Amino acid sequence: MFEHVIIGQYLPGRSFLHHMDARAKLGTVFVFVFTIFMMDTWFGYGVLWAAALSAYFLSGVSFRYMRKGMVPIFLLILFTFFLHALFTQEGEALVSAGVFTLYAGGVEQGAFIGLRLLLLVFVTSLLTLTTSPIDLTDALEQLLTPLKRIGIPAHEVALMMSIAIRFIPTLLQETEKIVKAQTARGASFHQGSFKTRAQAFTALLVPLFVRAFKRAEDLALAMEARGYNGGEGRSKLRQLIWGWRDTTACLLVVSLSALLVFFGK
């Protein structure tokens, strides 16, 4: 069920995106996400998808791996599309069946939201697939460094965010194991009454939370055993190096974003 989820995974490689500085990738993704939320036209989404696919071809990630990783997301996107299509009553009525009526405005809004969600997952997946957790943590810490002046611990926040991203595939694997174990014991997650399925999901959530807290405790003990005491005075074995790839990518993304925001509507 969850074995092909790619969010939070890292694939070592030697592609253009792998050689980019993590700070540049984070910055371009933030600008790209901002632009996605500003777009409300088909032309704008077409340009953004062209840019995202161009970045994909520079990532070195195989199409088969990416396709399998995006399959679980399509289910959420379809649910989101039908939710907006059925309950947004705007524009001309297209189809009517009983109490439900499909409106042109609802279908269009559902398509926009679905494309937006798919694009967000696609771009953030490229970020984690081509950036190691260590580089991602260092980049987040450096980008958050100015916030230290107002008392925000940049290193701890960056570490927390990178650990959360890294644990997404781990928790999904744990969920897969628990689902198989409970199914072997007779639990049914897709059949039976609502009460039966609710009880089955309770049998899933409780051990999942227990395992998550256990992993968090093990991680905390491991960090303490290795002398971790926060970001103050810490040195780094690997230094982030800004190169021509990073400058070029940032200029291209910022220019594209500015053109779409001001002239793409």
Secondary structure, 3 states (H helix, E strand, C coil): CCCCCCCCCCCCCCCCCCCCCHHHHHHHHHHHHHHHHHCCCHHHHHHHHHHHHHHHHCCCCCHHHHHHHHHHHHHHHHHHHHHHHHHCCCCCEEEEECCEEEEHHHHHHHHHHHHHHHHHHHHHHHHHHCCCHHHHHHHHHHHHHHHHHHCCCHHHHHHHHHHHHHHHHHHHHHHHHHHHHHHHCCCCCCCCCHHHHHHHHHHHHHHHHHHHHHHHHHHHHHHHHCCCCCCCCCCCCCCCCCCHHHHHHHHHHHHHHHHHHHHCC
